[in-house]
Amino acid sequence: MLGPISTLRHRLIAAQTINALCHGLPGIPNVQAAGDSWLVRGMTGTVIQCATVNDVWLAILQDPAALPHRDRLLQRLQARARSETGLALNVATSGLRIGSSLVPEDA
């Protein structure tokens, strides 16, 4: 998603975009760029190291704290995907794709 050459700046922008989308949703993990990966820090102190943006979204959306907020987060992702460009668009689209695949068929 970031391309064959990703820089710390790209990872910082991705983390900032994800944190902005999750802002105000209590208990949702926080994302931090860390060298050539990301750290997803949960409210209980758990830390998951993620190599890709897709892995970051999976860690966030599968966190038990995210379950009550998943629909609201998907709405934010849809809105952001319609209004963004560049890297932020790729980050939002990735989250939307991952989040939509986790929603049960009968929901």
C-alpha positions in Angstrom: 0.0 0.0 0.0 2.9 2.4 0.7 4.7 1.2 -2.3 8.1 -0.5 -2.7 9.9 2.4 -0.9 8.3 3.6 2.3 9.8 6.2 4.5 9.3 7.1 8.1 7.4 10.1 6.9 4.9 7.8 5.1 4.5 5.7 8.2 4.0 8.8 10.3 1.3 10.1 7.9 -0.4 6.6 8.0 -0.4 6.6 11.8 -1.7 10.1 12.0 -4.5 9.3 9.5 -5.6 6.2 11.4 -5.5 8.0 14.8 -7.6 10.9 13.4 -10.2 8.4 12.1 -10.3 6.7 15.5 -10.3 9.9 17.6 -13.1 10.1 20.1 -13.9 6.4 20.0 -13.2 5.3 23.6 -10.8 2.4 24.1 -9.7 2.2 20.4 -6.0 1.4 20.3 -3.5 4.1 19.4 -1.1 3.8 16.5 2.5 4.9 16.5 5.1 4.8 13.8 8.2 2.9 15.0 11.1 2.6 12.6 10.1 0.4 9.7 6.8 -0.7 11.3 3.9 0.5 13.5 3.0 -0.2 17.1 -0.6 -0.6 18.0 -1.1 0.2 21.7 -4.3 -1.0 23.4 -5.9 0.4 26.5 -4.9 -2.7 28.5 -1.3 -2.1 27.8 -1.0 -4.6 25.0 1.4 -3.7 22.2 1.2 -5.3 18.7 4.0 -4.6 16.2 2.6 -4.4 12.6 4.5 -4.5 9.4 1.8 -3.3 7.1 -1.2 -0.9 7.2 -3.5 -3.8 6.7 -2.0 -5.4 9.8 -2.6 -2.2 11.7 -6.3 -2.1 10.7 -6.7 -5.8 11.6 -5.2 -5.2 15.1 -7.5 -2.2 15.6 -10.7 -3.7 14.3 -10.2 -7.0 16.0 -9.5 -5.4 19.4 -12.5 -6.0 21.7 -12.7 -2.3 22.5 -13.4 -1.6 18.8 -16.4 -3.8 18.5 -19.0 -1.3 19.9 -17.5 1.4 17.6 -17.0 -0.6 14.4 -20.1 0.7 12.5 -19.2 4.3 13.4 -15.6 3.8 12.3 -16.7 2.3 9.0 -18.8 5.3 8.4 -15.8 7.6 9.1 -13.7 5.5 6.7 -16.3 5.8 3.9 -16.5 9.5 4.3 -12.7 9.9 4.4 -12.3 7.6 1.3 -14.6 10.0 -0.6 -12.7 13.1 0.4 -9.0 12.1 0.6 -6.2 11.8 -1.9 -2.8 10.2 -1.9 -1.5 8.2 1.0 -4.4 9.2 3.3 -6.9 7.8 0.7 -4.9 4.5 0.6 -5.0 4.2 4.4 -8.7 4.9 4.5 -9.5 2.5 1.7 -7.4 -0.2 3.3 -9.3 0.2 6.6 -12.6 0.2 4.8 -11.8 -3.0 3.0 -10.5 -4.7 6.1 -13.4 -3.5 8.2 -16.0 -4.5 5.7 -14.6 -8.0 5.5 -14.9 -8.4 9.2 -18.6 -7.5 9.4 -20.8 -10.7 9.6 -22.9 -11.4 6.6 -26.1 -11.3 8.6 -25.4 -7.8 10.1 
